[in-house]
């Protein structure tokens, strides 16, 4: 009877476990470990989940342009019109309910794996009594927001509560400029603090222009992926949302998002005594999610020649612009969900396994 039960548990564990390889190559995962003073064994078997969220890109836009100019000759003037090429690509085939289901399943798996190993999950009500969270705002998960990163929808799990430093007038959640999570661990008597984030873009836009060829163009490369990191500062989104890496040196913790599963404990000069972080070395792409792989728009300038006369001429230029989608990227619903779910569960499994190993060291 005991043997049969043991075999059943092994079989069940095999079903729940998602080792790296099917969706995320092991070589593309980076594990950072820091363990001082045997902190992992000293810390209580309690975990507070400070953040658990996923960002799914649903829209990206970019614009390229050239300026109008004129070429003077002895008996004529050639006017070269300016160009403007704008592209807005919107995701189709998946929607917010799909994103919500993905984050709910990932969160439930995360919590269940911790509880199976005997870890108690600290509630937001208990964490809210700490000095660390004095003046912070408690929020309930289970809703989506498109205010946290341009072009992305952020989702948090249903039944989950978390704290934010505050919110801007447009609903953008505020955070600390530097990483202070170790102070929270200290206030929770050195309990482990977990942070989990996933970032999923679907397109790269490249905007370019040339006064030599009198053209402007925008090219879209469709590719669903789990992204290593992004910079959500509004002022770096000039041509395309793919320019996340620009300005990274000046961005604070509130502007940088990286895909990770992290556990910390203890506090030492604003740094943790224990840190187990599992993240990506580079973006991981998933194939066959989109039928199309590339979209390109090109605008060429028009040239008008006016022969000179004795009377003056008036040239008028007018125009307008909108920021709606010009193209739609249809995703294979099943493959999109399978890729997102599989990669999230693999990273969770790897992150928790690395955490357990470091605790035992």
N, C-alpha and C positions, 0 to 999 in steps of 0.2 A: 504493500500500500504506500509506504513511504517512498519507495523507488518510483512508483507511478506518479506520485505527487511531485517528486523532484524533477522527473522528466517533463511533466506538464509545465512546471515553472521555467525550466530551461527553454522549452518551446515558446512559451509566452514571452519570455525575455527576448528571444530571437526576433519575434514579431515586432515588439515595441522598439527594439534597438535599431538605430539607423547609422551604421558606421560610415565613415567618409568613403567616397569613391563613386557612388552612382551619380550623384549630382554635383558634389564638390570634391575635386581632386585633393588628396591629402597634401600634395606638394604646394598647393595654393593656400594652405592654412598656416597662420603664424600663431605660436603659443608663447606668451610672455609669462614668466613665473618669478615671483619674489616672495621669499619666506624668511622672516627674521625672528629669532628668539622663540622658535617653536610655536609661533602664534596660531597656526592652524589647529594644533591640538589643544591649545589653551582656550580657544574661542568656544563659546557654547554652540550646541547643534541647533542653531536658530538662524533663519535667513529672512531678511527684509528685502522684498523685491522693489527697489527704488524706481525702476523704469522697465517697461515691457511694451514695445511698440514696433510697428512696421510702417515704412513709407513706400507707397506704390505710386510710381509716376503715371499720370493719366493725360498729361498735355505738355507739349514743348513747342516753343516758337522761336524763330530767329529772323532777323532782317538784315539785308545787305543793300547798299546803295552807292551810286556814283553821282557826282555833282554835275550840273549843267555847265557848259562853257561855250565859248565862241572862238572861232579862228578867223582872224582878219587877213584879207588879201588886198591887193591893189584895187581890184574892181568888184570884190564880193566879200560877203561875210557868211561863214558857215556856222550855224547854230547846232550844237550837239546837246541833245536833251539829256537830263539826268535820268537815272534809272532807280527803281526800288523794287526789290524782290522780297516778299514776305511769305513765310510758311508757318503754319500752325498745324501740328500733327496731334491728333487725338486718338487715344486708345479705345478700341471697340472689342466686344466679345466677353469682357469681364467688367464687373461693377462693384460698388461698395459692399453689397451683401457677400460677395465672394471674398473680398479682403477681410471682412469681419469674421467669416468662418475660418479663414486661414490663421488669423491671429488668435482666435479662441482655441483652436486645436493645438497650436504651438504652446500656448500658455498652460493649458491643461496637462500637456505632456511634460512640460518643465516642472510644474508643481508636483505632479505625481512621481516623477523620478526623485525629487528631493525628499518627499515624504516616505517613499519606499526605503530610503537609506536612513530614516529616523530623524530627518530635519523638520523642525517646527517652522511654519511660515508665520512671521510676525505681521500682524494686521496694521492697516493704515491708522486705525484708531490709537493703537499703542505708540506707533512711530510719531504720530502727531503731537504727543505729549512731550517730546524732546525739545531741548532748547534750540536745536538745529532748525526745526521746522516752525519756530515761533514767527508768526507773521506771514507764513506761506499759505497758499490756497489749496484745499483738497478738492480733487476732481474725480469724477466717476468715469470708468472706462466703458467701452461698449458703444462709443459714438465716433464719428469720423470728422476730420477737420482738414480743410484745404488751405489753412492759413499758416501752417508751420514751415513749409518749404515751397517755393514757387513751382507749380505744376504737379505737385505731389499730394496725395491723400494720406494722412496719418490715421492709423487705427490702433486702438487699445482694446484689451480683452473685456468682455462682459463680466461683471462681478468683481472687477479689479478696481482699486482706488489708488491714487497717487497724488503727489504734491508738486505744485509749481511755484516759482518765486513770485509770479504775478502774471498778468495778461495785458497786452497792449490793447489799444482801442479797437483794433481790427481782429482781435482774438488770438494773436500770436503769443504763445507761451514763453515766458521769460525764464532764464536760467542764470546760474552763476557764471561769471566770466572765467573762473578757474575751477578745476576739479576739487571739490571739498567733501567728497563722499566719505573719506576716512573719518572726518569729524562726526558724521552721522553714526558710523560704526561705534565710535567711542561713546556717544550718547546712548547707544543701545547696548552698552556693556560689552563692547567688542564683538557683537553678533556679526555674522556675514551680511554684507550688502551686495545685492545682485543687480546688474544692469544688463538688459538685453535689447538690442536694436537690430532691425533688418532694413536694408534699403534696396528697392527693386526698380531701377529705371527700365525703359523699353526702347529708347531711341537716342541717337546722337545726331545733333544738327551742326553743320559746318557752313557758316556764312562767309562769302568772299566777294570781292569786287576788284575790277581792274579798269583804270582810266585808259590804259593802252588799247584794250579790246572793246572798251565802252560797254562793258557788261557787268551785271551783278548776278549772283547765284546763291541758292541755298540747297544743300544736299542733306538728305536724311538717310542715316544707316539704321535700319531696324534690327534690334537685337535685345531680347529679354535677358536680364542678368541680375545677379546679386552683386551689388557694388561695394567695394572696399570702404570708401569714404566719400563724403561730399561736403562742400561748403555752402551753406544756405544763405549767406549774406546777400541781400538784395542787390548791393552795388557791384557784385561780380557777375551778375547775370546780364551781360551787355548784349552779346550776340546769340547766346545759346545757353540752355541749362546744362550743357555738357561741360561748361567752363568752371566746374566746381573747385578745381584745384587752385585756381588763381586766388591770390590774396590769402593763402592758407596760413602764412606766417603771422598775420595780424588778427586772425580770427580767434575769438574766445571759445570756450567749451560750448556756449550756447549756439554758436554758428557752425560748429563742426559735428557731423554725424558720421559714425562709422559702424559698420556691421560687426557686432561683437556679442560674446557671452562672457560676462565678467563677474568675478566674485572677489571682494576685498574684506579685510578685517583689520582692526587695530588702527592706531593713529600715531604718527611720528612726524612732527614738523610739517604738517599738512600733507603727509604721504602715508599710505597704509603700510602696516607691517607684513601683511599678507596680500598678495595680488595674483590671481589666476585669470588671465585674459586670453580668450581664444577669438581670433579675428582673421580676416582675409589679407593675404599678401597683395592680391590684385583682384580685379573683377572676374567673376565666374559667369560665363555665358551658357545659356540653354538653347539647344538647337530645335528647329522645326516648330517654333511657336508662331511665326509669321510666314505667310506664303511669299510676300514681297520682302526683299532685303534692302532695296534702295529706292529712294524717291529724289528727284532733282527738278528744280525750277530755275530757269535762266531768263533774265530780262536784258534785251539788247537796246542800246540807245538809238534814237532816230536822228538823222541829220537833215537839216533843211538849209538850202542855199538861197540867200536873198541878194540880188544884185543891187549895188548902191545907187541911190538916187539923190536928188537935191532936197527931198523932204524927209523928215524924221519918220522912223518906224517904231511901233510899239509892240513888244513881245510880252504876252501874258501867259503865265503858267498857273494852273490850279489843280487841286487834287485832294483826296481824303484817304483815310486808312481805318481799318477795323482790326480787332484782335480776336477773331473767331477762327475756328479750325478750317483750314483749306484742304487738308487731307486726313483720312481716317485709316488707322492701322488695325486691321482685323486680326485679333489673336485667336488661336485655337484654344477654346475654353478649357478643354480637358488637359492639354499639354501645359498651358499656363499654370493652372492650379497644381498639377502634379509636380512641375518644376519648382514652384514657390514652396509648396508644402514639404517636398522631399528635401530641399536645401535647408529650410528652416529647422527641420527635425534632425538632420545630420549635424548641423552646427550646434544645436542644443545638446545632442548626445555627446559630441566631442568636447564641448565646453564643460559639461558636468563631469565627464570622465577625467578631464585634466584637473578639475577642481578636486575631485576625490583623491587623485594621485598625489597632489601637492599637500593635501591635509595629512596624508599618511606619512609623508617624508619627515 
